[in-house]
Amino acid sequence: MRPFNRLFVCIYYVVGLVADILHPVSVEGLEKLPESGALLCPNHASNWDPILVALKLPVNYRLHIMAKEELFRFKLLAWLLRKVGAFPVSRGNNDIQSVKTAIQAIKGGDNLLIFPEGTVIRNGIGCADGLPAHAKSGAAMIGVRTGAKLVPVFVDGEKKLFHRTRIIFGDPYEPVYTGRHGTSEEMQKIADDILAAAYALGGQAVGGKPLCET
């Protein structure tokens, strides 16, 4: 569980002040968030996304963030990330330990932020694989295994310095599936649905525009 202490509070407010200057944010739907056991599922258009979302949550909202392992290669940054509840995940690999950490966080009464797309998706032309944004089933699997309430979250794609970004929290819901853990097809549908719901909050459709992975 993330230690809620003076260091965390200091980091929260100092980084929050800087972020508010560089990327001012308007927030909608914050009152919809469950106090615990929530799995926040935003679309992912910028490396700023986890920071901006986390800083707009209450300071005492016990949040863990599944973050790409590349960010933990720098000792100081890794130390800070761990202090605020982030943990690394190896993208593209079957990272069992990160999944266990995520499950333990929610079962321990905390909340988790995970990006269903698994990577940054930018609007643009010339995608390397020619495919639109698509969800990975990992977020759905974690949600089902823990009984978490899934919360779609929309974050504006383009981030410009000193320009306002929208963050919109949607209604939480519990996924429907068969059996104890559902089928792989059901997990993929749940992941697709939560990603579509996130984009819909911002008036967008998944794949409605050319979208590129980076």
Residue pairs with C-beta under 8 A, 6 or more apart in sequence:
1 62
1 105
1 108
1 110
2 8
2 62
2 63
2 64
2 84
2 85
2 110
3 83
4 60
4 62
7 83
8 83
8 84
9 59
11 80
11 83
11 84
12 55
12 59
12 84
13 59
15 51
15 55
16 55
19 25
19 48
19 51
19 52
19 55
21 162
22 161
22 162
23 48
23 52
23 159
23 161
23 162
23 163
23 165
24 162
24 163
24 164
24 165
25 52
25 55
25 56
25 164
25 165
25 166
25 167
26 164
26 165
26 166
26 167
27 56
27 167
27 168
27 169
28 166
28 167
28 168
28 169
29 168
29 169
29 170
29 171
29 201
30 56
30 57
30 169
32 151
32 169
32 170
32 171
32 172
33 40
33 57
33 61
33 151
33 169
33 172
34 111
34 149
34 151
34 172
36 62
36 109
36 110
36 111
37 106
37 109
37 111
37 146
37 147
37 148
37 149
38 111
38 112
38 148
38 149
38 151
38 172
39 106
39 111
39 112
39 114
39 139
39 142
39 143
39 146
39 148
39 149
39 150
39 151
40 53
40 63
40 111
40 112
40 113
40 114
40 151
40 153
40 169
41 114
41 115
41 116
41 139
41 150
41 151
41 152
41 153
41 194
41 195
41 198
42 49
42 53
42 113
42 115
42 152
42 153
42 154
42 155
42 167
42 198
43 115
43 116
43 117
43 121
43 133
43 153
43 154
43 155
43 157
43 195
43 198
43 199
43 202
44 115
44 117
44 118
44 119
44 120
44 121
44 155
45 120
45 121
45 122
45 123
45 155
45 156
45 157
45 158
45 159
46 120
46 122
46 155
46 157
46 159
47 120
48 159
49 115
49 155
50 65
50 67
50 86
50 113
50 115
52 155
52 165
52 167
53 113
53 153
53 155
53 167
54 63
54 65
54 84
54 113
56 167
57 63
61 111
62 85
62 109
62 110
62 111
63 85
63 110
63 111
63 112
63 113
64 85
64 86
64 87
64 101
64 102
64 105
64 110
64 111
64 112
64 113
65 81
65 84
65 85
65 86
65 87
65 112
65 113
65 114
66 86
66 87
66 89
66 98
66 102
66 112
66 113
66 114
66 115
67 81
67 86
67 87
67 88
67 89
68 88
68 89
68 91
68 119
69 88
69 89
69 90
69 91
71 77
71 78
71 81
71 86
71 88
72 78
72 81
72 88
85 110
87 98
87 101
87 102
88 98
89 95
89 98
90 98
91 118
91 119
99 138
99 141
99 142
102 112
102 114
102 142
103 142
103 145
103 146
105 111
105 112
106 112
106 142
106 146
106 148
107 146
112 142
112 148
114 138
114 139
114 142
115 139
116 135
116 136
116 138
116 139
116 140
116 191
116 194
116 195
116 198
117 133
117 134
117 135
117 136
117 195
117 213
118 136
118 138
119 213
119 214
120 213
120 214
121 133
121 211
121 212
121 213
121 214
122 157
122 211
122 212
122 213
122 214
123 157
123 158
123 209
123 210
123 211
123 212
124 210
124 211
124 212
125 210
125 212
126 212
127 210
127 211
127 212
127 213
128 212
128 213
129 213
131 213
132 206
132 207
132 210
132 211
133 195
133 206
133 207
133 211
133 213
134 192
134 195
134 206
134 207
135 188
135 191
135 192
135 194
135 195
136 191
137 184
137 187
137 188
137 190
137 191
138 191
139 150
139 191
139 194
140 150
140 175
140 186
140 187
140 188
140 189
140 190
140 191
140 194
141 181
141 187
142 148
143 150
143 175
143 190
144 175
144 177
144 181
144 182
144 187
144 190
145 181
147 174
149 172
149 173
149 174
150 172
150 173
150 174
150 175
150 190
150 194
151 169
151 170
151 171
151 172
152 169
152 170
152 194
152 195
152 197
152 198
152 200
152 201
153 167
153 168
153 169
153 170
153 198
153 201
154 166
154 167
154 168
154 170
154 198
154 199
154 200
154 201
154 202
154 204
155 165
155 166
155 167
155 202
156 165
156 166
156 167
156 202
159 165
166 202
168 201
168 202
170 197
170 198
170 201
175 182
175 190
175 193
177 183
177 186
177 187
177 190
178 186
182 190
192 206
195 206
196 205
196 206
199 205
199 206
199 208
